[in-house]
Amino acid sequence: MEKYLSDWFRIIEEMKNDNTYKTAWGKGIVESIYLEEYTVFDDKIIVKQSDIANKMIRYYWNQTFFFGLSQGKSPVIVQIVNNLIENYKTKVNTYPIPWNEAELIVKKDKKNYNRSILKILSNARTNVCPRFLNVSNKEVLDIYEIDKENKTLIFSIESVEIIKDYAFVLSKLFNYKWAQLLERYNTAPNITKKVNASSDRKIKRKSLAEYKKILLKYYHSNEIIDFYTGEVISINDIHIDHVIPWSFIYSDDIWNLVVTKSTNNLAKSNRPPTKLEVNKLKQRNKELLKIFEDKNVKYKDTLEFSLENKILDKLYVNLRG
Protein backbone atom coordinates (compact mmCIF):
# COMPACT_ATOMS: atom_id res chain seq x y z
CA MET A 1 0.00 0.00 0.00
CA GLU A 2 2.73 2.47 0.94
CA LYS A 3 4.43 2.17 -2.45
CA TYR A 4 1.22 2.66 -4.44
CA LEU A 5 0.10 5.64 -2.38
CA SER A 6 3.55 7.24 -2.46
CA ASP A 7 3.49 6.90 -6.26
CA TRP A 8 0.31 8.99 -6.36
CA PHE A 9 1.90 11.58 -4.09
CA ARG A 10 4.99 11.68 -6.28
CA ILE A 11 2.96 12.20 -9.46
CA ILE A 12 1.15 15.14 -7.86
CA GLU A 13 4.31 16.61 -6.41
CA GLU A 14 6.21 16.49 -9.71
CA MET A 15 3.45 17.94 -11.89
CA LYS A 16 4.69 20.98 -13.75
CA ASN A 17 3.01 24.17 -12.67
CA ASP A 18 2.12 25.38 -16.16
CA ASN A 19 -0.82 23.21 -17.20
CA THR A 20 -3.85 21.79 -15.37
CA TYR A 21 -4.68 18.89 -17.69
CA LYS A 22 -2.94 16.26 -15.54
CA THR A 23 -4.53 17.69 -12.41
CA ALA A 24 -8.01 17.40 -13.88
CA TRP A 25 -7.30 13.89 -15.17
CA GLY A 26 -6.11 12.72 -11.74
CA LYS A 27 -9.07 14.30 -9.96
CA GLY A 28 -11.44 12.62 -12.42
CA ILE A 29 -9.88 9.22 -11.74
CA VAL A 30 -10.13 9.60 -7.96
CA GLU A 31 -13.74 10.80 -8.14
CA SER A 32 -14.81 8.00 -10.49
CA ILE A 33 -13.33 5.37 -8.21
CA TYR A 34 -14.67 6.94 -5.01
CA LEU A 35 -18.18 7.01 -6.52
CA GLU A 36 -17.69 3.41 -7.72
CA GLU A 37 -18.32 4.33 -11.32
CA TYR A 38 -16.53 1.28 -12.68
CA THR A 39 -17.01 -2.37 -13.53
CA VAL A 40 -15.28 -5.44 -12.12
CA PHE A 41 -13.92 -8.08 -14.49
CA ASP A 42 -11.52 -10.92 -13.66
CA ASP A 43 -10.35 -9.30 -10.42
CA LYS A 44 -9.68 -6.05 -12.27
CA ILE A 45 -11.41 -2.69 -11.93
CA ILE A 46 -12.32 -1.06 -15.24
CA VAL A 47 -12.82 2.71 -15.39
CA LYS A 48 -14.14 4.30 -18.57
CA GLN A 49 -12.08 7.24 -19.80
CA SER A 50 -15.32 8.89 -20.90
CA ASP A 51 -16.49 8.99 -17.25
CA ILE A 52 -13.28 10.82 -16.36
CA ALA A 53 -13.80 13.26 -19.24
CA ASN A 54 -17.34 14.02 -18.03
CA LYS A 55 -15.98 15.10 -14.67
CA MET A 56 -13.25 17.18 -16.26
CA ILE A 57 -15.88 19.16 -18.15
CA ARG A 58 -17.55 20.01 -14.82
CA TYR A 59 -14.28 21.18 -13.27
CA TYR A 60 -13.40 23.46 -16.17
CA TRP A 61 -16.96 24.70 -16.72
CA ASN A 62 -17.25 25.84 -13.10
CA GLN A 63 -13.82 27.39 -13.00
CA THR A 64 -13.86 29.21 -16.34
CA PHE A 65 -17.53 30.09 -16.85
CA PHE A 66 -19.04 30.32 -13.37
CA PHE A 67 -16.03 31.62 -11.42
CA GLY A 68 -14.36 33.35 -14.37
CA LEU A 69 -10.88 31.96 -13.67
CA SER A 70 -8.18 32.01 -16.33
CA GLN A 71 -6.27 28.76 -16.84
CA GLY A 72 -3.16 30.52 -18.15
CA LYS A 73 -1.68 28.25 -20.80
CA SER A 74 -5.02 26.66 -21.54
CA PRO A 75 -4.95 22.96 -22.41
CA VAL A 76 -7.05 21.72 -25.31
CA ILE A 77 -9.86 20.72 -22.95
CA VAL A 78 -10.39 24.36 -21.99
CA GLN A 79 -10.95 25.21 -25.65
CA ILE A 80 -13.42 22.33 -25.93
CA VAL A 81 -15.30 23.40 -22.79
CA ASN A 82 -15.28 27.02 -24.00
CA ASN A 83 -17.04 25.85 -27.17
CA LEU A 84 -19.72 24.20 -25.01
CA ILE A 85 -20.02 27.43 -23.03
CA GLU A 86 -20.36 29.58 -26.16
CA ASN A 87 -22.99 27.21 -27.51
CA TYR A 88 -24.87 27.50 -24.21
CA LYS A 89 -24.64 31.30 -24.28
CA THR A 90 -25.96 31.44 -27.83
CA LYS A 91 -28.89 29.11 -27.21
CA VAL A 92 -29.77 29.89 -23.58
CA ASN A 93 -28.21 32.79 -21.70
CA THR A 94 -24.93 34.60 -21.16
CA TYR A 95 -25.47 34.58 -17.38
CA PRO A 96 -22.87 32.21 -15.84
CA ILE A 97 -24.35 29.29 -13.96
CA PRO A 98 -22.65 26.27 -12.34
CA TRP A 99 -22.49 22.94 -14.12
CA ASN A 100 -25.12 21.33 -11.87
CA GLU A 101 -27.65 23.85 -13.23
CA ALA A 102 -26.44 23.74 -16.84
CA GLU A 103 -25.72 20.04 -17.31
CA LEU A 104 -29.16 18.89 -18.45
CA ILE A 105 -29.43 21.81 -20.86
CA VAL A 106 -25.98 21.23 -22.36
CA LYS A 107 -26.52 17.50 -22.71
CA LYS A 108 -29.76 18.00 -24.65
CA ASP A 109 -27.53 18.57 -27.65
CA LYS A 110 -26.26 14.99 -27.47
CA LYS A 111 -24.37 15.17 -30.74
CA ASN A 112 -22.36 18.22 -29.73
CA TYR A 113 -21.72 16.97 -26.21
CA ASN A 114 -20.60 13.51 -27.32
CA ARG A 115 -18.36 15.12 -29.92
CA SER A 116 -16.78 17.17 -27.14
CA ILE A 117 -16.14 14.04 -25.05
CA LEU A 118 -14.49 12.33 -28.03
CA LYS A 119 -12.26 15.35 -28.65
CA ILE A 120 -11.17 15.36 -25.00
CA LEU A 121 -10.38 11.65 -25.09
CA SER A 122 -8.57 11.92 -28.41
CA ASN A 123 -6.25 14.52 -26.91
CA ALA A 124 -6.00 12.75 -23.55
CA ARG A 125 -4.89 9.45 -25.09
CA THR A 126 -1.79 11.17 -26.42
CA ASN A 127 -1.06 14.04 -24.05
CA VAL A 128 -2.47 13.03 -20.68
CA CYS A 129 -3.37 9.38 -20.13
CA PRO A 130 0.14 7.93 -20.66
CA ARG A 131 2.04 11.04 -19.58
CA PHE A 132 0.21 11.15 -16.25
CA LEU A 133 2.34 8.19 -15.20
CA ASN A 134 5.65 9.84 -16.08
CA VAL A 135 7.86 11.34 -13.39
CA SER A 136 11.45 12.51 -13.25
CA ASN A 137 14.39 10.53 -14.70
CA LYS A 138 12.08 9.09 -17.36
CA GLU A 139 10.52 6.80 -14.78
CA VAL A 140 7.00 5.49 -15.40
CA LEU A 141 4.92 4.65 -12.33
CA ASP A 142 2.54 1.71 -12.34
CA ILE A 143 -0.63 3.52 -11.24
CA TYR A 144 -2.91 1.97 -13.85
CA GLU A 145 -2.89 0.03 -17.11
CA ILE A 146 -4.23 1.57 -20.30
CA ASP A 147 -6.60 -0.34 -22.56
CA LYS A 148 -6.35 1.71 -25.75
CA GLU A 149 -8.83 -0.40 -27.70
CA ASN A 150 -11.67 -0.09 -25.15
CA LYS A 151 -10.72 3.40 -23.95
CA THR A 152 -10.51 2.35 -20.32
CA LEU A 153 -8.09 2.36 -17.40
CA ILE A 154 -7.44 -0.85 -15.50
CA PHE A 155 -6.72 -1.02 -11.75
CA SER A 156 -6.20 -3.86 -9.32
CA ILE A 157 -8.81 -4.28 -6.59
CA GLU A 158 -6.18 -3.51 -3.97
CA SER A 159 -5.23 -0.27 -5.72
CA VAL A 160 -8.85 0.83 -5.89
CA GLU A 161 -9.32 0.25 -2.17
CA ILE A 162 -6.28 2.43 -1.47
CA ILE A 163 -7.66 5.21 -3.70
CA LYS A 164 -11.02 5.02 -1.92
CA ASP A 165 -9.40 5.18 1.51
CA TYR A 166 -7.32 8.21 0.56
CA ALA A 167 -9.71 9.86 -1.90
CA PHE A 168 -10.22 12.92 0.29
CA VAL A 169 -6.47 13.48 0.72
CA LEU A 170 -5.70 12.93 -2.96
CA SER A 171 -8.50 15.28 -4.07
CA LYS A 172 -7.28 18.02 -1.73
CA LEU A 173 -3.72 17.64 -3.02
CA PHE A 174 -4.91 17.92 -6.63
CA ASN A 175 -6.95 21.00 -5.70
CA TYR A 176 -3.97 22.58 -3.97
CA LYS A 177 -1.78 21.95 -7.02
CA TRP A 178 -4.45 23.43 -9.30
CA ALA A 179 -4.90 26.50 -7.11
CA GLN A 180 -1.14 27.10 -7.14
CA LEU A 181 -1.20 27.45 -10.91
CA LEU A 182 -4.35 29.60 -10.99
CA GLU A 183 -2.85 32.06 -8.52
CA ARG A 184 -0.24 32.86 -11.17
CA TYR A 185 -2.89 33.96 -13.67
CA ASN A 186 -5.73 35.33 -11.52
CA THR A 187 -6.16 38.11 -8.98
CA ALA A 188 -9.63 37.01 -7.88
CA PRO A 189 -10.08 36.16 -4.17
CA ASN A 190 -10.76 32.71 -2.66
CA ILE A 191 -9.13 30.76 -5.50
CA THR A 192 -8.55 27.67 -3.36
CA LYS A 193 -12.20 27.68 -2.27
CA LYS A 194 -13.30 28.04 -5.89
CA VAL A 195 -11.14 25.13 -7.03
CA ASN A 196 -12.61 22.99 -4.24
CA ALA A 197 -16.14 24.05 -5.17
CA SER A 198 -15.53 23.36 -8.86
CA SER A 199 -15.15 19.71 -7.99
CA ASP A 200 -18.46 19.56 -6.14
CA ARG A 201 -21.34 17.97 -7.95
CA LYS A 202 -23.58 20.79 -6.78
CA ILE A 203 -22.79 24.44 -6.18
CA LYS A 204 -25.52 26.29 -4.32
CA ARG A 205 -25.74 29.63 -2.59
CA LYS A 206 -26.57 30.19 1.04
CA SER A 207 -29.73 31.97 2.12
CA LEU A 208 -29.41 35.74 2.49
CA ALA A 209 -32.46 35.95 4.75
CA GLU A 210 -30.45 37.00 7.80
CA TYR A 211 -28.76 39.84 5.91
CA LYS A 212 -32.10 40.94 4.49
CA LYS A 213 -33.57 41.09 7.99
CA ILE A 214 -30.67 43.16 9.33
CA LEU A 215 -30.60 45.62 6.42
CA LEU A 216 -34.35 46.20 6.65
CA LYS A 217 -34.24 46.59 10.42
CA TYR A 218 -31.28 48.95 10.74
CA TYR A 219 -30.83 50.72 7.40
CA HIS A 220 -34.26 50.73 5.76
CA SER A 221 -36.38 51.13 8.89
CA ASN A 222 -38.30 54.15 7.58
CA GLU A 223 -38.63 53.35 3.88
CA ILE A 224 -37.00 50.85 1.55
CA ILE A 225 -34.82 52.58 -1.03
CA ASP A 226 -33.44 50.72 -4.05
CA PHE A 227 -29.64 50.92 -3.97
CA TYR A 228 -29.29 51.27 -7.74
CA THR A 229 -32.21 53.53 -8.69
CA GLY A 230 -33.04 55.41 -5.48
CA GLU A 231 -36.73 54.59 -5.88
CA VAL A 232 -38.93 53.56 -2.96
CA ILE A 233 -39.85 49.88 -3.25
CA SER A 234 -42.35 47.58 -1.59
CA ILE A 235 -41.24 45.04 0.99
CA ASN A 236 -42.84 42.39 -1.20
CA ASP A 237 -40.66 43.33 -4.17
CA ILE A 238 -37.12 43.33 -2.82
CA HIS A 239 -34.03 41.26 -3.48
CA ILE A 240 -30.66 41.24 -1.73
CA ASP A 241 -27.90 41.71 -4.31
CA HIS A 242 -24.13 41.28 -4.31
CA VAL A 243 -22.68 44.49 -5.75
CA ILE A 244 -19.40 42.70 -6.47
CA PRO A 245 -20.72 39.52 -8.15
CA TRP A 246 -20.92 36.51 -5.86
CA SER A 247 -19.20 34.27 -8.39
CA PHE A 248 -16.16 36.58 -8.26
CA ILE A 249 -15.71 36.86 -4.49
CA TYR A 250 -17.45 33.54 -3.60
CA SER A 251 -18.50 34.99 -0.28
CA ASP A 252 -21.53 36.55 1.40
CA ASP A 253 -20.52 39.70 3.29
CA ILE A 254 -22.83 42.44 4.47
CA TRP A 255 -20.47 45.14 3.17
CA ASN A 256 -21.20 43.82 -0.35
CA LEU A 257 -24.96 43.30 0.02
CA VAL A 258 -27.67 45.84 -0.86
CA VAL A 259 -31.42 46.03 -1.16
CA THR A 260 -32.83 46.38 -4.66
CA LYS A 261 -36.00 45.73 -6.60
CA SER A 262 -36.33 42.17 -7.88
CA THR A 263 -36.47 43.26 -11.53
CA ASN A 264 -33.38 45.45 -11.12
CA ASN A 265 -31.47 42.54 -9.59
CA LEU A 266 -32.36 40.25 -12.46
CA ALA A 267 -31.49 42.92 -15.02
CA LYS A 268 -28.10 43.52 -13.38
CA SER A 269 -27.34 39.82 -13.81
CA ASN A 270 -23.64 39.16 -13.19
CA ARG A 271 -22.22 42.44 -14.48
CA PRO A 272 -19.44 44.10 -12.49
CA PRO A 273 -20.31 47.35 -10.68
CA THR A 274 -19.40 50.79 -11.94
CA LYS A 275 -16.97 52.99 -10.03
CA LEU A 276 -19.94 55.18 -9.06
CA GLU A 277 -21.73 52.16 -7.55
CA VAL A 278 -18.62 51.15 -5.61
CA ASN A 279 -18.27 54.65 -4.17
CA LYS A 280 -21.97 54.67 -3.33
CA LEU A 281 -21.60 51.33 -1.54
CA LYS A 282 -18.62 52.58 0.48
CA GLN A 283 -20.70 55.55 1.63
CA ARG A 284 -23.57 53.21 2.52
CA ASN A 285 -21.15 51.09 4.54
CA LYS A 286 -19.88 54.10 6.49
CA GLU A 287 -23.45 54.99 7.40
CA LEU A 288 -24.25 51.38 8.24
CA LEU A 289 -21.14 51.08 10.43
CA LYS A 290 -22.23 54.12 12.47
CA ILE A 291 -25.64 52.51 13.02
CA PHE A 292 -24.07 49.17 13.96
CA GLU A 293 -21.70 50.81 16.42
CA ASP A 294 -24.59 52.54 18.14
CA LYS A 295 -26.68 49.35 18.24
CA ASN A 296 -23.75 46.94 18.81
CA VAL A 297 -24.72 44.71 15.86
CA LYS A 298 -22.51 41.63 15.33
CA TYR A 299 -21.44 42.60 11.76
CA LYS A 300 -19.77 45.80 12.98
CA ASP A 301 -16.24 44.32 12.87
CA THR A 302 -16.71 42.97 9.35
CA LEU A 303 -17.87 46.35 8.08
CA GLU A 304 -15.05 48.15 9.84
CA PHE A 305 -12.45 45.77 8.42
CA SER A 306 -13.72 46.24 4.85
CA LEU A 307 -13.54 50.02 5.12
CA GLU A 308 -10.15 50.21 6.84
CA ASN A 309 -8.57 47.83 4.32
CA LYS A 310 -10.34 49.32 1.26
CA ILE A 311 -11.61 45.88 0.29
CA LEU A 312 -14.15 47.18 -2.22
CA ASP A 313 -11.55 49.28 -4.04
CA LYS A 314 -9.18 46.32 -4.28
CA LEU A 315 -11.91 43.97 -5.51
CA TYR A 316 -13.07 46.54 -8.07
CA VAL A 317 -9.54 46.87 -9.48
CA ASN A 318 -9.10 43.08 -9.60
CA LEU A 319 -12.50 42.59 -11.21
CA ARG A 320 -11.74 45.14 -13.89
CA GLY A 321 -8.33 43.58 -14.52
C-alpha positions in Angstrom: 0.0 0.0 0.0 2.7 2.5 0.9 4.4 2.2 -2.5 1.2 2.7 -4.4 0.1 5.6 -2.4 3.5 7.2 -2.5 3.5 6.9 -6.3 0.3 9.0 -6.4 1.9 11.6 -4.1 5.0 11.7 -6.3 3.0 12.2 -9.5 1.1 15.1 -7.9 4.3 16.6 -6.4 6.2 16.5 -9.7 3.5 17.9 -11.9 4.7 21.0 -13.7 3.0 24.2 -12.7 2.1 25.4 -16.2 -0.8 23.2 -17.2 -3.8 21.8 -15.4 -4.7 18.9 -17.7 -2.9 16.3 -15.5 -4.5 17.7 -12.4 -8.0 17.4 -13.9 -7.3 13.9 -15.2 -6.1 12.7 -11.7 -9.1 14.3 -10.0 -11.4 12.6 -12.4 -9.9 9.2 -11.7 -10.1 9.6 -8.0 -13.7 10.8 -8.1 -14.8 8.0 -10.5 -13.3 5.4 -8.2 -14.7 6.9 -5.0 -18.2 7.0 -6.5 -17.7 3.4 -7.7 -18.3 4.3 -11.3 -16.5 1.3 -12.7 -17.0 -2.4 -13.5 -15.3 -5.4 -12.1 -13.9 -8.1 -14.5 -11.5 -10.9 -13.7 -10.3 -9.3 -10.4 -9.7 -6.1 -12.3 -11.4 -2.7 -11.9 -12.3 -1.1 -15.2 -12.8 2.7 -15.4 -14.1 4.3 -18.6 -12.1 7.2 -19.8 -15.3 8.9 -20.9 -16.5 9.0 -17.2 -13.3 10.8 -16.4 -13.8 13.3 -19.2 -17.3 14.0 -18.0 -16.0 15.1 -14.7 -13.2 17.2 -16.3 -15.9 19.2 -18.1 -17.5 20.0 -14.8 -14.3 21.2 -13.3 -13.4 23.5 -16.2 -17.0 24.7 -16.7 -17.3 25.8 -13.1 -13.8 27.4 -13.0 -13.9 29.2 -16.3 -17.5 30.1 -16.8 -19.0 30.3 -13.4 -16.0 31.6 -11.4 -14.4 33.3 -14.4 -10.9 32.0 -13.7 -8.2 32.0 -16.3 -6.3 28.8 -16.8 -3.2 30.5 -18.2 -1.7 28.2 -20.8 -5.0 26.7 -21.5 -5.0 23.0 -22.4 -7.0 21.7 -25.3 -9.9 20.7 -23.0 -10.4 24.4 -22.0 -10.9 25.2 -25.7 -13.4 22.3 -25.9 -15.3 23.4 -22.8 -15.3 27.0 -24.0 -17.0 25.8 -27.2 -19.7 24.2 -25.0 -20.0 27.4 -23.0 -20.4 29.6 -26.2 -23.0 27.2 -27.5 -24.9 27.5 -24.2 -24.6 31.3 -24.3 -26.0 31.4 -27.8 -28.9 29.1 -27.2 -29.8 29.9 -23.6 -28.2 32.8 -21.7 -24.9 34.6 -21.2 -25.5 34.6 -17.4 -22.9 32.2 -15.8 -24.4 29.3 -14.0 -22.6 26.3 -12.3 -22.5 22.9 -14.1 -25.1 21.3 -11.9 -27.6 23.8 -13.2 -26.4 23.7 -16.8 -25.7 20.0 -17.3 -29.2 18.9 -18.4 -29.4 21.8 -20.9 -26.0 21.2 -22.4 -26.5 17.5 -22.7 -29.8 18.0 -24.6 -27.5 18.6 -27.7 -26.3 15.0 -27.5 -24.4 15.2 -30.7 -22.4 18.2 -29.7 -21.7 17.0 -26.2 -20.6 13.5 -27.3 -18.4 15.1 -29.9 -16.8 17.2 -27.1 -16.1 14.0 -25.0 -14.5 12.3 -28.0 -12.3 15.4 -28.6 -11.2 15.4 -25.0 -10.4 11.7 -25.1 -8.6 11.9 -28.4 -6.3 14.5 -26.9 -6.0 12.8 -23.6 -4.9 9.5 -25.1 -1.8 11.2 -26.4 -1.1 14.0 -24.1 -2.5 13.0 -20.7 -3.4 9.4 -20.1 0.1 7.9 -20.7 2.0 11.0 -19.6 0.2 11.2 -16.3 2.3 8.2 -15.2 5.6 9.8 -16.1 7.9 11.3 -13.4 11.5 12.5 -13.3 14.4 10.5 -14.7 12.1 9.1 -17.4 10.5 6.8 -14.8 7.0 5.5 -15.4 4.9 4.6 -12.3 2.5 1.7 -12.3 -0.6 3.5 -11.2 -2.9 2.0 -13.9 -2.9 0.0 -17.1 -4.2 1.6 -20.3 -6.6 -0.3 -22.6 -6.4 1.7 -25.8 -8.8 -0.4 -27.7 -11.7 -0.1 -25.2 -10.7 3.4 -24.0 -10.5 2.3 -20.3 -8.1 2.4 -17.4 -7.4 -0.9 -15.5 -6.7 -1.0 -11.8 -6.2 -3.9 -9.3 -8.8 -4.3 -6.6 -6.2 -3.5 -4.0 -5.2 -0.3 -5.7 -8.9 0.8 -5.9 -9.3 0.2 -2.2 -6.3 2.4 -1.5 -7.7 5.2 -3.7 -11.0 5.0 -1.9 -9.4 5.2 1.5 -7.3 8.2 0.6 -9.7 9.9 -1.9 -10.2 12.9 0.3 -6.5 13.5 0.7 -5.7 12.9 -3.0 -8.5 15.3 -4.1 -7.3 18.0 -1.7 -3.7 17.6 -3.0 -4.9 17.9 -6.6 -6.9 21.0 -5.7 -4.0 22.6 -4.0 -1.8 22.0 -7.0 -4.4 23.4 -9.3 -4.9 26.5 -7.1 -1.1 27.1 -7.1 -1.2 27.5 -10.9 -4.3 29.6 -11.0 -2.8 32.1 -8.5 -0.2 32.9 -11.2 -2.9 34.0 -13.7 -5.7 35.3 -11.5 -6.2 38.1 -9.0 -9.6 37.0 -7.9 -10.1 36.2 -4.2 -10.8 32.7 -2.7 -9.1 30.8 -5.5 -8.6 27.7 -3.4 -12.2 27.7 -2.3 -13.3 28.0 -5.9 -11.1 25.1 -7.0 -12.6 23.0 -4.2 -16.1 24.1 -5.2 -15.5 23.4 -8.9 -15.2 19.7 -8.0 -18.5 19.6 -6.1 -21.3 18.0 -8.0 -23.6 20.8 -6.8 -22.8 24.4 -6.2 -25.5 26.3 -4.3 -25.7 29.6 -2.6 -26.6 30.2 1.0 -29.7 32.0 2.1 -29.4 35.7 2.5 -32.5 35.9 4.8 -30.4 37.0 7.8 -28.8 39.8 5.9 -32.1 40.9 4.5 -33.6 41.1 8.0 -30.7 43.2 9.3 -30.6 45.6 6.4 -34.3 46.2 6.7 -34.2 46.6 10.4 -31.3 48.9 10.7 -30.8 50.7 7.4 -34.3 50.7 5.8 -36.4 51.1 8.9 -38.3 54.2 7.6 -38.6 53.4 3.9 -37.0 50.9 1.5 -34.8 52.6 -1.0 -33.4 50.7 -4.0 -29.6 50.9 -4.0 -29.3 51.3 -7.7 -32.2 53.5 -8.7 -33.0 55.4 -5.5 -36.7 54.6 -5.9 -38.9 53.6 -3.0 -39.8 49.9 -3.3 -42.3 47.6 -1.6 -41.2 45.0 1.0 -42.8 42.4 -1.2 -40.7 43.3 -4.2 -37.1 43.3 -2.8 -34.0 41.3 -3.5 -30.7 41.2 -1.7 -27.9 41.7 -4.3 -24.1 41.3 -4.3 -22.7 44.5 -5.8 -19.4 42.7 -6.5 -20.7 39.5 -8.2 -20.9 36.5 -5.9 -19.2 34.3 -8.4 -16.2 36.6 -8.3 -15.7 36.9 -4.5 -17.4 33.5 -3.6 -18.5 35.0 -0.3 -21.5 36.5 1.4 -20.5 39.7 3.3 -22.8 42.4 4.5 -20.5 45.1 3.2 -21.2 43.8 -0.4 -25.0 43.3 0.0 -27.7 45.8 -0.9 -31.4 46.0 -1.2 -32.8 46.4 -4.7 -36.0 45.7 -6.6 -36.3 42.2 -7.9 -36.5 43.3 -11.5 -33.4 45.4 -11.1 -31.5 42.5 -9.6 -32.4 40.2 -12.5 -31.5 42.9 -15.0 -28.1 43.5 -13.4 -27.3 39.8 -13.8 -23.6 39.2 -13.2 -22.2 42.4 -14.5 -19.4 44.1 -12.5 -20.3 47.3 -10.7 -19.4 50.8 -11.9 -17.0 53.0 -10.0 -19.9 55.2 -9.1 -21.7 52.2 -7.6 -18.6 51.1 -5.6 -18.3 54.7 -4.2 -22.0 54.7 -3.3 -21.6 51.3 -1.5 -18.6 52.6 0.5 -20.7 55.5 1.6 -23.6 53.2 2.5 -21.1 51.1 4.5 -19.9 54.1 6.5 -23.5 55.0 7.4 -24.2 51.4 8.2 -21.1 51.1 10.4 -22.2 54.1 12.5 -25.6 52.5 13.0 -24.1 49.2 14.0 -21.7 50.8 16.4 -24.6 52.5 18.1 -26.7 49.3 18.2 -23.8 46.9 18.8 -24.7 44.7 15.9 -22.5 41.6 15.3 -21.4 42.6 11.8 -19.8 45.8 13.0 -16.2 44.3 12.9 -16.7 43.0 9.4 -17.9 46.3 8.1 -15.1 48.1 9.8 -12.5 45.8 8.4 -13.7 46.2 4.9 -13.5 50.0 5.1 -10.2 50.2 6.8 -8.6 47.8 4.3 -10.3 49.3 1.3 -11.6 45.9 0.3 -14.2 47.2 -2.2 -11.6 49.3 -4.0 -9.2 46.3 -4.3 -11.9 44.0 -5.5 -13.1 46.5 -8.1 -9.5 46.9 -9.5 -9.1 43.1 -9.6 -12.5 42.6 -11.2 -11.7 45.1 -13.9 -8.3 43.6 -14.5 
